[in-house]
Amino acid sequence: MKRTRFGSRDRLSREAAELQRLATGLSESGGKLEDSYWETQLADTVDGLLKNGAEDDINTALDRLFEANPRAHDELADMVESRAETHRLEVQDQAFDIQLFAAPVLAWSRFSIPACALPKSTLQALAVQLGAHVFGGDAKLALADFLFSPDQLPRSFCDTWQLTRQLGEAALAGGHLGIDTNGMPETNRFLSDVRYLVGTIAIPRGKPLFRWNEADGNKEHALKEWLKQGSPNLEPLLTGCAWQPLLPDAYHAACRNADKLSRPYSVKASVAFLQTMLGLMPADIRAVVGPCYDRRMEEYRVSLGPKTGDEVYHGIVWPLLGAEDEATDAAGEIEAVLRETGVKEVLFLDHHFPMEFCDDCGAPLFPNREGELVHTEMPEQPATGSQILH
């Protein structure tokens, strides 16, 4: 999941400066014992800032380190994510570790992909299946009663910290968390997108968090059972959609994995959509792939249209994530996915395209085979309207 960046303030606050100092110390540490010292100091400082809602100080420190000391930036980012998605609570003198998790679901539809409240019966059934197949045997589990779109997830580290605490308290109380949907952002409509179940587990200190932490467990089997047993409870929530559950995991790790896997899924969804709506077989589709730049390369844009014409029916944005850059073989991955779907004609353009969007609707523009950025436009029949892939 991409980390949101905010502009730096002119003056560095004392708190942000201390974060930089501690993260730099950790990045330069030469041994495990020194690591432990710096990690304890940094964790305590981050905890205080998250508790006090000091999002600006955290982001300012991240921004400064991003340019000046990438290794220290990564240490600080990892620590902030870790402290935002975990807690430690006590009940009757017993210590529990709290872990926020996400269970992503990739989906596509020619209709709207739902983001909705979860009925109580569905909530209970999903909790049972997650507890049986994904989490450790001693885990107490609580779910948020809403199927989130990416636009509706917590927008900041401090918001994530608050949600972790609320869900953790619900898990220890043996309940689930009701989400107030008043003021919740509207969901942007894409042909292909991700939906998230979000919850926490409360684990007695020292006990396994996940099923694959136990001696007889592994991730492959956990995912297989989650697909088999959890899917029937997801099906009523995703009417009119094709969908694929992913392995539930710690919150930030699960979101990043969903970001990564949603890219090839979007390509496959787009090809299937054109085949479903237009009867355009994959072998009759031309794909045009072009890199787009801001200060650096940010994404590939992939356009799909008929081999026999110049039209661009659909477009997919393939963003570069994390440490990926133009030296990464994303182009090879895009080509492999297209060929896997049956698309045989793939044209790569050696251009430096700008990050251009439609002035009227804000949709990204996609390259045609002539090397021009154009708006996608579906044929008039059948009348489906234009959709943009996420």
C-alpha positions as CSV (number, residue, x, y, z in Angstrom):
1,M,0.0,0.0,0.0
2,K,1.5,3.4,-1.0
3,R,2.4,5.6,1.9
4,T,0.8,9.0,1.7
5,R,3.2,11.9,1.4
6,F,2.6,15.4,2.6
7,G,4.6,18.6,2.1
8,S,7.3,19.3,4.7
9,R,6.9,22.3,6.9
10,D,9.5,25.0,6.9
11,R,10.6,24.4,10.5
12,L,11.2,21.0,11.9
13,S,9.4,20.4,15.2
14,R,11.2,19.0,18.2
15,E,9.1,15.8,17.9
16,A,9.9,15.3,14.2
17,A,13.6,16.0,14.8
18,E,13.6,13.3,17.6
19,L,12.0,10.8,15.2
20,Q,14.7,11.5,12.7
21,R,17.5,11.1,15.3
22,L,16.2,7.8,16.6
23,A,15.5,6.4,13.1
24,T,18.9,7.4,11.9
25,G,20.5,5.7,15.0
26,L,18.6,2.5,14.3
27,S,19.6,2.5,10.6
28,E,23.3,2.8,11.6
29,S,23.1,0.2,14.4
30,G,25.8,-2.5,14.2
31,G,24.2,-5.3,16.3
32,K,21.0,-6.8,17.7
33,L,21.5,-5.4,21.2
34,E,22.0,-1.9,19.9
35,D,19.0,-2.5,17.5
36,S,16.9,-3.3,20.6
37,Y,17.9,-0.1,22.3
38,W,17.0,2.2,19.4
39,E,13.8,0.2,18.7
40,T,12.6,0.7,22.2
41,Q,13.3,4.4,22.2
42,L,11.7,4.9,18.7
43,A,8.7,2.8,19.6
44,D,8.0,4.8,22.8
45,T,8.3,8.1,20.8
46,V,6.0,6.9,18.0
47,D,3.4,5.6,20.5
48,G,3.2,9.0,22.2
49,L,2.7,10.8,18.8
50,L,0.1,8.3,17.6
51,K,-1.8,8.6,20.9
52,N,-1.7,12.5,20.7
53,G,-2.8,12.5,17.0
54,A,0.5,14.1,15.9
55,E,0.2,13.0,12.3
56,D,2.0,16.1,11.0
57,D,5.2,15.4,13.0
58,I,5.3,11.8,11.8
59,N,4.8,12.7,8.1
60,T,7.3,15.6,8.3
61,A,10.0,13.2,9.7
62,L,9.2,10.7,7.0
63,D,9.4,13.3,4.2
64,R,12.7,14.6,5.4
65,L,14.2,11.2,5.7
66,F,12.8,10.0,2.4
67,E,15.2,12.5,0.6
68,A,18.1,12.6,3.1
69,N,18.4,9.0,4.4
70,P,16.3,6.3,2.7
71,R,17.4,3.6,5.0
72,A,16.4,5.6,8.1
73,H,13.1,6.4,6.3
74,D,12.3,2.7,5.9
75,E,13.1,2.0,9.6
76,L,10.8,4.8,10.7
77,A,8.1,3.8,8.3
78,D,8.2,0.2,9.4
79,M,8.0,1.3,13.1
80,V,5.1,3.7,12.5
81,E,3.1,1.1,10.6
82,S,3.9,-1.5,13.3
83,R,2.9,0.7,16.2
84,A,-0.3,1.8,14.4
85,E,-1.5,-1.7,13.7
86,T,-0.6,-3.2,17.1
87,H,-1.4,-2.6,20.8
88,R,-1.0,-4.3,24.1
89,L,-3.9,-4.5,26.5
90,E,-4.5,-6.2,29.8
91,V,-7.6,-8.0,31.1
92,Q,-7.6,-9.3,34.7
93,D,-3.8,-9.1,34.9
94,Q,-3.3,-11.0,31.6
95,A,-1.5,-9.3,28.8
96,F,-2.8,-9.5,25.3
97,D,-1.1,-8.5,22.0
98,I,-3.6,-6.8,19.6
99,Q,-3.0,-7.1,15.8
100,L,-5.0,-5.3,13.2
101,F,-5.5,-7.4,10.1
102,A,-7.1,-7.1,6.7
103,A,-8.7,-9.8,4.5
104,P,-8.7,-8.4,1.0
105,V,-11.0,-9.5,-1.8
106,L,-10.2,-8.7,-5.5
107,A,-13.4,-8.1,-7.5
108,W,-14.6,-6.9,-10.9
109,S,-18.0,-6.2,-12.3
110,R,-19.7,-4.4,-15.1
111,F,-22.0,-3.1,-12.3
112,S,-21.0,-1.4,-9.1
113,I,-18.8,-3.4,-6.7
114,P,-20.5,-3.2,-3.3
115,A,-19.0,-1.5,-0.3
116,C,-21.6,-2.2,2.4
117,A,-22.5,-3.0,6.0
118,L,-22.2,-6.7,7.0
119,P,-25.3,-8.4,8.3
120,K,-24.9,-9.8,11.8
121,S,-25.2,-13.4,10.6
122,T,-22.5,-12.9,7.9
123,L,-20.2,-11.2,10.4
124,Q,-20.4,-14.1,12.8
125,A,-19.9,-16.7,10.1
126,L,-16.9,-14.9,8.7
127,A,-15.4,-14.6,12.2
128,V,-15.8,-18.3,12.8
129,Q,-14.1,-19.2,9.5
130,L,-11.2,-16.8,10.0
131,G,-10.7,-18.1,13.6
132,A,-10.8,-21.7,12.4
133,H,-8.5,-21.4,9.4
134,V,-6.4,-18.2,9.5
135,F,-5.6,-17.3,13.1
136,G,-4.0,-19.1,16.1
137,G,-6.1,-21.3,18.3
138,D,-5.9,-18.9,21.3
139,A,-7.0,-15.8,19.3
140,K,-10.0,-13.7,20.2
141,L,-11.3,-12.0,17.1
142,A,-13.4,-8.9,16.3
143,L,-14.5,-7.6,12.9
144,A,-15.6,-4.2,11.7
145,D,-19.1,-4.6,10.4
146,F,-18.4,-3.1,7.0
147,L,-16.9,-4.2,3.7
148,F,-14.5,-1.3,2.9
149,S,-13.4,0.1,-0.4
150,P,-9.8,1.5,-0.5
151,D,-11.3,5.0,-0.3
152,Q,-12.9,4.2,3.0
153,L,-10.0,2.7,4.9
154,P,-8.3,4.8,7.6
155,R,-6.6,7.8,6.0
156,S,-3.8,8.3,8.5
157,F,-1.5,6.4,10.9
158,C,-3.4,8.0,13.8
159,D,-6.7,6.9,12.4
160,T,-5.3,3.4,12.0
161,W,-4.1,3.4,15.6
162,Q,-7.6,4.5,16.9
163,L,-9.3,1.7,14.9
164,T,-6.8,-0.9,16.2
165,R,-7.5,0.1,19.8
166,Q,-11.3,0.1,19.3
167,L,-11.3,-3.3,17.6
168,G,-8.9,-4.7,20.1
169,E,-11.2,-3.7,23.0
170,A,-14.1,-5.3,21.1
171,A,-12.2,-8.5,20.6
172,L,-11.5,-8.8,24.4
173,A,-15.1,-8.0,25.1
174,G,-16.2,-10.9,22.8
175,G,-18.0,-8.6,20.3
176,H,-17.6,-6.8,17.0
177,L,-17.3,-3.2,16.1
178,G,-20.1,-1.1,14.6
179,I,-18.8,1.4,12.0
180,D,-20.5,4.8,11.8
181,T,-20.9,5.4,8.1
182,N,-22.0,9.0,8.4
183,G,-19.5,11.1,6.5
184,M,-17.8,8.0,5.1
185,P,-16.2,8.8,1.7
186,E,-18.1,7.6,-1.4
187,T,-16.6,4.8,-3.3
188,N,-15.0,5.6,-6.6
189,R,-16.4,3.3,-9.4
190,F,-13.9,1.1,-11.2
191,L,-14.3,-2.0,-13.3
192,S,-11.8,-3.8,-11.0
193,D,-11.1,-2.9,-7.4
194,V,-10.4,-4.3,-3.9
195,R,-12.7,-4.8,-0.9
196,Y,-11.5,-5.3,2.6
197,L,-12.7,-7.1,5.7
198,V,-10.9,-5.4,8.6
199,G,-10.6,-6.7,12.2
200,T,-8.2,-7.5,15.1
201,I,-7.1,-10.5,17.0
202,A,-6.2,-10.4,20.7
203,I,-3.6,-13.0,21.6
204,P,-2.2,-13.9,25.0
205,R,1.5,-12.9,25.1
206,G,3.7,-15.5,23.5
207,K,1.0,-17.4,21.7
208,P,0.9,-17.9,17.9
209,L,-0.9,-15.1,16.0
210,F,-1.7,-17.0,12.8
211,R,-2.4,-20.5,11.8
212,W,0.9,-20.7,9.9
213,N,2.8,-19.8,13.1
214,E,1.7,-23.1,14.6
215,A,3.8,-26.2,14.2
216,D,1.3,-28.0,11.9
217,G,0.2,-25.0,9.9
218,N,1.3,-23.2,6.7
219,K,0.1,-20.3,4.6
220,E,-0.9,-22.3,1.6
221,H,-3.2,-24.5,3.5
222,A,-4.6,-21.5,5.4
223,L,-5.5,-19.8,2.2
224,K,-6.9,-22.9,0.7
225,E,-9.3,-23.4,3.6
226,W,-10.2,-19.7,3.7
227,L,-11.1,-19.9,0.1
228,K,-13.2,-23.0,0.6
229,Q,-14.9,-22.2,3.8
230,G,-15.0,-18.4,3.8
231,S,-16.2,-17.9,0.2
232,P,-19.8,-19.0,0.7
233,N,-20.2,-16.2,3.3
234,L,-18.7,-13.6,0.9
235,E,-20.8,-14.5,-2.1
236,P,-24.0,-12.7,-0.9
237,L,-22.0,-9.5,-0.4
238,L,-20.6,-9.5,-4.0
239,T,-23.7,-10.1,-6.2
240,G,-22.9,-9.5,-9.9
241,C,-19.2,-9.7,-9.3
242,A,-16.3,-12.0,-10.1
243,W,-14.1,-12.1,-7.1
244,Q,-11.0,-13.7,-5.5
245,P,-10.2,-13.6,-1.8
246,L,-6.6,-13.1,-0.8
247,L,-4.8,-14.4,2.3
248,P,-5.7,-12.3,5.4
249,D,-2.6,-10.9,7.1
250,A,-1.3,-8.0,9.2
251,Y,-3.1,-4.9,8.1
252,H,-0.3,-3.0,6.1
253,A,1.2,-6.2,4.7
254,A,-2.2,-7.4,3.5
255,C,-3.0,-4.0,1.9
256,R,0.4,-3.9,0.1
257,N,-0.2,-7.5,-1.2
258,A,-3.6,-6.5,-2.5
259,D,-2.1,-3.4,-4.2
260,K,0.4,-5.7,-6.0
261,L,-2.0,-8.5,-6.9
262,S,-4.7,-6.1,-8.1
263,R,-2.6,-5.0,-11.0
264,P,-2.6,-8.3,-13.0
265,Y,-6.1,-9.0,-11.8
266,S,-7.2,-5.7,-13.4
267,V,-5.6,-6.7,-16.7
268,K,-7.4,-10.0,-16.7
269,A,-10.7,-8.4,-15.7
270,S,-10.4,-5.9,-18.5
271,V,-9.9,-8.6,-21.1
272,A,-12.8,-10.6,-19.7
273,F,-15.0,-7.5,-19.7
274,L,-14.4,-6.8,-23.4
275,Q,-15.1,-10.4,-24.2
276,T,-18.3,-10.4,-22.1
277,M,-19.6,-7.1,-23.3
278,L,-18.5,-7.0,-27.0
279,G,-17.7,-10.6,-27.8
280,L,-14.2,-9.4,-28.6
281,M,-12.0,-12.5,-28.1
282,P,-8.6,-12.0,-26.5
283,A,-6.8,-13.0,-29.8
284,D,-8.6,-10.1,-31.5
285,I,-7.4,-7.5,-28.9
286,R,-4.4,-5.2,-29.4
287,A,-2.7,-4.0,-26.2
288,V,-0.6,-0.8,-26.2
289,V,1.7,-0.2,-23.2
290,G,3.3,3.2,-22.4
291,P,5.3,4.5,-19.4
292,C,4.2,7.7,-17.7
293,Y,6.4,10.1,-15.8
294,D,6.2,12.9,-13.3
295,R,9.6,13.7,-11.8
296,R,10.3,10.0,-12.2
297,M,8.5,7.1,-13.8
298,E,5.2,6.6,-11.9
299,E,3.2,4.0,-13.8
300,Y,2.5,2.1,-17.0
301,R,-0.8,2.8,-18.8
302,V,-2.2,-0.1,-20.8
303,S,-4.8,0.4,-23.5
304,L,-6.9,-2.3,-25.1
305,G,-8.7,-2.1,-28.4
306,P,-9.4,-4.1,-31.6
307,K,-6.5,-5.4,-33.6
308,T,-8.3,-4.2,-36.8
309,G,-8.7,-0.6,-35.8
310,D,-7.2,2.4,-33.9
311,E,-9.8,2.6,-31.2
312,V,-9.0,2.4,-27.5
313,Y,-11.9,0.7,-25.7
314,H,-10.4,0.3,-22.2
315,G,-7.4,1.3,-20.1
316,I,-5.6,-0.1,-17.1
317,V,-3.3,1.9,-14.8
318,W,-0.3,-0.3,-13.6
319,P,1.3,1.8,-10.8
320,L,4.8,1.3,-9.6
321,L,4.8,0.4,-6.0
322,G,7.3,0.7,-3.1
323,A,10.9,0.5,-4.4
324,E,9.9,-0.2,-8.0
325,D,11.3,2.1,-10.7
326,E,11.9,2.1,-14.4
327,A,14.7,-0.5,-13.9
328,T,12.1,-3.0,-12.6
329,D,10.8,-5.4,-15.1
330,A,7.2,-4.4,-14.8
331,A,6.9,-4.3,-18.6
332,G,7.8,-8.0,-18.7
333,E,5.2,-8.8,-16.0
334,I,2.5,-6.9,-17.9
335,E,3.3,-8.7,-21.1
336,A,3.2,-12.1,-19.4
337,V,-0.2,-11.4,-17.9
338,L,-1.6,-10.2,-21.3
339,R,-0.3,-13.3,-23.0
340,E,-1.7,-15.5,-20.3
341,T,-5.2,-14.0,-21.0
342,G,-4.8,-14.8,-24.7
343,V,-3.8,-11.4,-26.0
344,K,-1.2,-12.0,-28.7
345,E,-0.5,-8.5,-30.1
346,V,1.3,-6.3,-27.4
347,L,2.9,-3.1,-28.5
348,F,5.4,-1.3,-26.1
349,L,6.0,2.4,-26.8
350,D,9.4,3.9,-26.1
351,H,8.0,7.2,-25.0
352,H,8.1,9.4,-21.8
353,F,4.4,10.1,-21.5
354,P,3.2,12.7,-19.1
355,M,0.6,11.9,-16.4
356,E,-2.3,13.3,-18.4
357,F,-5.9,13.2,-17.4
358,C,-9.2,14.3,-19.2
359,D,-10.0,17.9,-18.4
360,D,-13.7,17.2,-18.3
361,C,-14.0,14.0,-16.3
362,G,-10.6,13.5,-14.7
363,A,-10.1,10.0,-16.1
364,P,-6.5,9.1,-17.1
365,L,-5.7,9.1,-20.8
366,F,-4.2,6.0,-22.5
367,P,-1.8,5.5,-25.4
368,N,-2.9,4.5,-28.8
369,R,-0.7,2.7,-31.3
370,E,0.3,6.1,-32.8
371,G,1.8,7.2,-29.5
372,E,-0.9,9.7,-28.6
373,L,-2.7,9.8,-25.2
374,V,-6.5,9.5,-25.8
375,H,-9.7,9.0,-23.9
376,T,-11.1,5.4,-23.8
377,E,-14.4,5.0,-25.5
378,M,-16.5,1.9,-25.7
379,P,-18.5,1.3,-28.9
380,E,-22.1,2.6,-28.9
381,Q,-23.5,-1.0,-29.0
382,P,-24.1,-2.4,-26.6
383,A,-24.6,0.8,-24.6
384,T,-22.5,0.3,-21.5
385,G,-20.7,3.6,-20.9
386,S,-17.0,4.0,-20.4
387,Q,-15.3,2.6,-17.3
388,I,-11.8,3.1,-16.0
389,L,-9.8,0.3,-14.4
390,H,-8.2,0.9,-11.0
